[in-house]
Amino acid sequence: QVRGLCGTYNWNQQDEFTTPAGDVETGVTAFANKYRASGDCPALGPLPLEPCDAFAGRRELAEAACAVLLGPAFQ
């Protein structure tokens, strides 16, 4: 059973935005805000966010996290 920001991997695109509470959001922003750690990150607004501009100090951490996802464990 897979669930989270990466989807459900059940080949049903209708439930890819399932939140931790089990409901299904229709938009990316509302979905991402449901997984936000309270206080750690600001809530996303309705406009597209350019992450590298908004969180320039976390770029190195993000690149390290992406390297894990692109590494052999997920191939």
Sequence and secondary structure as in RCSB ss.txt:
>XXXX:A:sequence
QVRGLCGTYNWNQQDEFTTPAGDVETGVTAFANKYRASGDCPALGPLPLEPCDAFAGRRELAEAACAVLLGPAFQ
>XXXX:A:secstr
   STT   SS GGGTTB TTS B SSHHHHHHHT  TTTS    SS   HHHHTGGGHHHHHHHHHHHHSGGG 
